[in-house]
Amino acid sequence: MADDELERRGIEIGLQLGVQQGKVELVMKLLNEKIGRINKTVQQQISKLSVEQLTEFGKALFDFNNAKDVDLWLKRVSQNN
């Protein structure tokens, strides 16, 4: 692999990770505002979601009323993978 291609690939991966991390932070803040503090296990599950899943989670967040709703959504997503 040429140095240019390696550099380009590294930049792409870095950007993807940055987008994913930014979405995780936003979703966590919104979730904390919506239902209150969430436990570490749920935080870890959310941080492992893909960018697409985080987008879907963010949309679903408006319908969550409590931690159980979050757990059900995360279980449903994990079963589909």
ABEGO torsion letter per residue (X at the ends): XBAAAAAAAAAAAAAAAAAAAAAAAAAAAAAAAAAEBBBAAAAAAAAABBAAAAAAAAAAAAABABAAAAAAAAAAAAAAX
